Amino acid sequence: MNRRTFIKSGTLFAAAGAASHALAAGKREIRVAVVGCGGRGTGGMWKPANAQDFYKFGALGNMLQAAELLRKDGVDVTVKPVAFADYFLERARFAAEKFGVDTKFAFGGANGYKKIMEMPEVDAVILTTPLNFRPIHTMAAVKAGKHVFAEKGVAVDAPGVRLMIEASRLAAEKKLTIVCGTQRRHQRGYLQVKKALDEGRVGAILGGEVYWNSRVPWVHERKPGMSNKDYLCDNWLNFAELSGDHICEQHVHNIDVANWFIGRFPKTALAFGARIRRVSGNQYDFFSADLDYGDGVHIHSMCRQIAECKGDVREFFRTGDAVISTSHAAQVVKGVDGRKIILDGDFPDVNPYVQEHVALLKSALGAGPYLNEGETCALSTACGIMIRLSAYSGQIVTMNDIIKTESSPYYNLACTPTPADFENDGDVPMPEYGDGRCPLPGVPWEPPKKV
């Protein structure tokens, strides 16, 4: 996919008429359901001391706060939680009680999301389950006519990427909003840098580095009596089959910034990595990759999850006339002569986790431009999958391997157990590598044979 195609596909969605994607005329209450009631969805099993604290955690809290900001800005809208689903029923019930919803609208099991999609009173869904479920949940929501917040990343394998793209394109046809959790695209400083690039005040990016070096967020040990399904869903963050490895679940943020700023996706990925310190799951501890965007543009991607090592979450780019440094806290653009380039743009200086929901609500209401981030997030997730497959195999992996070349060994390579396996009766087999084992590229060294 070249720059022209990338820009065309992005502007196609933005050009859609506002009235055609709005909710029913006069409707200003958006009834929302959450699928995935962990920390990212609802704040998990945390219970607030007062109602105001609902705004502190989780995507649902972010959406409630977004509605409050819009009301202060003169937009008549309310968000009403109406249903919850989680693989673990007790988590869904806890979330329902926390947000004042009757627990008869709390659903458990891998099929619980289907009951929410059947509810005509649900206008929008928040999808915050493990990544492997995201494509089927998004497609189900779009078919049911729901607006979607789909947390990043949005797939763990090539078939999932293509299903997510298909769901996104169907949503565009139906004028349904999809916002993904790439909140940097809604953050004032990042938007100002992008504006400077688009206006030509900064030259085109020639190369750079993107980083997410941190630690393992958490590990959940297997409890006695747990089925494989239970254990995998509870400890999903540490299994590549459910998370896509941390490069898809976490570092995808930084890769997405590179794609966004450059204006196209990489053609190939060549990567290495290893597992050294992890105590659970089957993921790697670190990845290092070369992303080739064509035309001589290369981005070095680095991510690590090892405790007590130097942390670094940022992006750094070079142009012919400037250097760009971006992070959570600050965005700086300097000319190669040391001159600081002034960043401008009338973008809201709002918590980006909230601002992305402001954009979602305005799009759903027809009070702002139509927004559909599904395809771009799917392709950024595909970059993480390319890197993971390259590191696991030791081979170059291309974007075409993921989205176009049916003869590629990676095109139909699905992580197992699949989402459908979880929805079937009975238990699922553990992943091929299970706990403590991981894919190894190449073969061991052997001394040359004597002739």
N, C-alpha and C positions, 0 to 999 in steps of 0.2 A: 504494500500500500504506500503510494508516494504522498508527498506533501499536499499536492493538489487534491487528490482523492480524500485525504484526511480532513482537509479544511472543508471540502464540499459536503462530506457526510456530517460534519459538525454543524455547519450553517443550515443544512436542510432542516434539522430539528428546530433550530432557533427561529427560522422564518415562518413556522406554522402559525396560523391565526390564533389569537388569544381566546376568542369566544368559543372555538371549536373544542377546546380541551377543558373548558370549565365544568365544574359540577353543575347539578341541576339549577336552573334559574332561581336566584334568591337564596340559595342554600349557603349558609355561612357557618354551619357546624360540621366539622369533619370528624367522623367516627372512625377511630383507629384501633387496630388489633396488632398485637405483638406476637411474632413467632420466634421463640428463642428468648427465654426469660433469665438469662445470665446477667453478668455485670454490664455488658455493653447494651443489652436490650432494655433492662429495667432497673439496673442497680443491684441485681441478684437478690440475695437473701437479706440485704440490708433493709432495715425498717426505719423510716424517718421519724424524728421527734415531733415534727409538725408539718402541716401541709406544704408550706413554702419550700421545705427541703426536698420535695419531689423533683424540683428543678435541678438538683445537684448532680445526679448521676443518670447515665443511660440515655439511649436515643429517644425514648419516650419523654423523659424529662426535658431533653433538648427541644423536642417538638412542642411541648407545653410552653416552654419559655419563648419559643419563636412566635407562637400565637399571641402571647402577652405583648411582645415587642410590636407585632403588627397592629394590635388594638391601640397601643399608644401612638402608633403612626397613622391612625385613622382607618385602618382596615378592619371591618367587622367580621371577626372570625373567632371561633372557639374550637378547641380540640377535646374530644371526649373519648377516653379509653373505654372500649366495650368488650374486648375478648382477649384471651391469652392462650398460647399453646407452647408447650415445651416437651421434649422427650420425657422428662421427669415430671409427672403430674403434680407432685407436691410443690415444685417451683412455679408452675403455672398458677396453682391455687394461691400460693403465697403472694405472687404478683397481683392477682385479682383482688385479694383482700387489701393489699397495700394501696391500691388505686381505687378502692371503693366500688369494685365490680362484683356482681353475684358470681360465686364460684361455679355455678352451672355453666358459665361461659369460660371455664378454664379446662383445657383439653390436654391430655397427655399422650405419650407414645409417638412413634415415628409418623403415624398417619393423622395426628391431631390437627395439623395445619389444614387438612382438607375440610374439616368442619368449619374452620374460619372462612375459607374461600367460598363455602356454601351460604354464608350469612349475607343476605342482600343489604343489611343495614351497615355493613362495613364498607367504608369509602376508601380507606388507605391501610396498608400493612407495613409494619417495620419488621424486616427480616434480619435477625441477628443470631442465627444458628451457626454451627461449624460450616466452613466454606463449601464442603462437598454437597451440601443440601441446597446451596443458594440458587443454582440454575433451575432445578425443578420447582422450587418454591416460587421463584420469580415468574416462571412461565405459568404456573397455576394461578398466581395473582392476576397476571395480565389477562389471561383467558376469562377470569371471573370479573374483569372490569375494575380492578382496584389500582389506585396509585401506589407507588412502591418506594420505600427507602430500603435499599439493599446494601448492607454493610460491605466494605471492601474486605479482601479480594472476593471475587465472585465465582471462582471455580478452582478445581484442583487438577484438572486434566484437560486435554484437547477437546474431547466430546462435550465436556461441561462448558468450555469457552464458546463453542459453536452454538450450544443450546441457549446460552445467555445472550449471544448476539441475535439469535432468532427471536427470543422473547423481547428484546429491546426494539427490534424492527416492527414486531407486532404491536408493541405499545405505541410506537410512533403512528402507525396506521389508525389506532384507536384513540390517539391523542391523550394517552395516559402518561403521567409523569413518572420518571424513574430518576431518583437521586441516589448516588452511591456515597460511601463514606470517605471519599477523597476530599477531605475538608480543606486542604490547601488551595483547591480551586475556588474556594469561597473566602479566603483569607486576604485581608486588605493588602498586606505587603507583597504577597505573591502576585496578586492581581495587578499591582502597580509595576512590578518587574515585567510581567507579561505585556502590559500596555506599552512599556518602553521598547520591548522587542518588536511588537506589532507595528509600532509607529516608525521604526527604523532609527530611533535615537540611540539604540545599541545595535551593533552588527549581529549578524546571524551567528548562532552558537557553532563553534568549531570542535569542541570537545569538553570533557569535564569528568567529575567524579560525583557519585551519590553514595551516601552511607546510612546505615542503621546498625550501629554497634551498641549492644546493650546486654541484657542478661535474660535467662529463661524466666518468663513472667510467673509461671506457677507449674507445679506438678501435683496431680491428684493420684494417690496410690490406689491400687486395686483392693477393694474391701472384700471380705469373705462373702460368698454367695452371689457376687456380681456375675452377670452373664457377660459375654464378649461385647454385646451391644451396649450394655450399661457402662462397662469400663471404657470403651472407645468414645462414647458420647460424653462421659464425665472427664476424661483425660485427653480430649480431642486435640488440644493445643500442641501435643507432643507427638502426634502421629501424622505423617505426611499424607496419608490417605484421607484424612478429615480436614487437615489445615492447609495442605499444599506445601508444607514445610514453612519455616518462618520467613522465607523470602517472598512467599505469596501472601501470607497472613499479615506481615508487618512491613517489610522493606518495600512492598509494592507502592507505598506512599511516595517514596523518593524516586522510584522508577517512573511513576506516573508524572511527576513534576518534570523529569527529563523529556518525556514524550510530549507533554503539553508545551513546554518552552521551545523545543526544537520544531514541533509541528508535524512530526511523523513518528512512526514506530521503527525499532531496529529490525534489520533484515536477519541478523544471525546473533547467536550467543555462543561463546566458548568460555567454559567455566571450570573451576575446580573447587573442592571443599572437602570436609572431613568431619568425622564424629570422634571426639576425644574425651569430653567431660560429661556429656549428658547422662542422666541416671534413669530416664524414663522415655518410652516411645522409641521411634526409629529415625528421627530426624538428624540432620547434620548440625554441628556446632557453628560452622561458618561457611560462607560462599565468597568467592571472588570471581568476577566475570568481566569479559570484554563484550560490550554491546556495540555492534557495527550498524550504524544508521545509514551507511552509504555516503557517497561524496566525500569520503575521507573523515567523516565525523564518528568518533568513538567515545563512548562513555564507560568509565570504569565503575562497576557496581560492587560494593562491598557490604556484607552484613555479617554480624556475629552475635551469638547469644552465649557468652561465658561470663560468669560473675567475676568481680574484682579485676576487670580489665578496662582499659580506656574506653569510655563511652563517647559516641559521636553520632548525632542524628542531624544530617544537613545535606545540602547540595552545593556544588561548586562548578561553575561553567566559565569557559574562556571564549571570547569572541575576538575578532580582529582588532578591536579597539577598546575592549573593556574586560573586566573580570566581574563575575556575579557570584555572590555568596548568599545563600538563603538558609534559614533554619526556622524553628518554632518562634524564636524571639525576635529576630532581626533579619532584614533583607538589605544588602548593601551592593551597590553597583558603582565601580570606579573605573575611570579611563585608565589605559595603560600608562599614561603620564601622571597618574596619581590624582587626577581630577575627579571629584565626587559628582556623579550624575544624579540630579534631583529626580526623585520618583514622585509622581503625582497621579491623580485620578480620584473621582468622587465615589469611593467605595466605602461601605459601612465599616466602621472600626468596632466590630462585634465578634464575640467568641465564634470562631469558624464552625465549631460543632453545632452551634445554634443557627448561625447564618445559613448553613446548607439546608436547614429545615425551613427557614424563612423563604428561601428560594423555592423549596418544594411546595409549601402552602400557597405561595403566590401563583405558581404555575398551575396547581390543581384548581385554584379558584378563578383562573383567568385574569388575575390581577397583576400579572407580570409575564415575562416571556416564557414560552413553553420550554421545558427542560427535560432532557432525556440523556443521562450519563451512562446508560447501560452498556452500550457498545464500546465506548472509550475505556471504561473500567475493565470490561472483558478483555480487551486487547492489552491493557497494561498488566492485567493478571497473567495473560498469555506470556508476557515477557518473563515473569517470575517462573512460570512453568518451563519455559525454554532454558533458563539458567539451571533450574533444578535437574532437569533431564540431562543437560550437558555435563553437570558435575557428577551425577550418578553414573553416567555412561562413559564419560571421557571423550564424547564426540561433539562436533558442532551440531547445534539444533537451530533450525530456521523458523521464522514466523510462518512460512508456507507449510512447514511440517505440521503446524498446529491448526491452520485454518483452511488450507487449500489442497495440498498434495495427498490424495487419498492413498497412494502407494507407499507413503512414508510409514516407517514402523511406529511412529509416534502419533499418527493421525487418529487411530482408533484405540490407542493405549489408554485404558480406563483404570483408575485407581479402584482397587477392590479391598473390602466390600463396597459396593456401590450404594447410592441412596435407595435404589429399588430393593436391594438386599435387606436393608433395615426395615423397609415397609412390609416385607414378607413375614409370614409366621415363622416361629422358631428363632434360633440364634444364628449369628453370622460367624464365619471362620475368622480367626485373627489374621491381620495382614501378613503377607509372605515373610517379612522380616521380623515382625513381632517386637517385643521389648528388647532393647539392648543390642539389636543387630540392624545393619543398614546396608544399602547397596554399595558395592565397591567397584570403581572403574578399572578397566584393564585386567591384566593378569600379573601375578608375582614375577619378580625378576628371576631369571635362570641363567646360569653361566653358559657362555657360547659353547656349542658342541665342537669337540675336536674333530678336525677333518682327517 
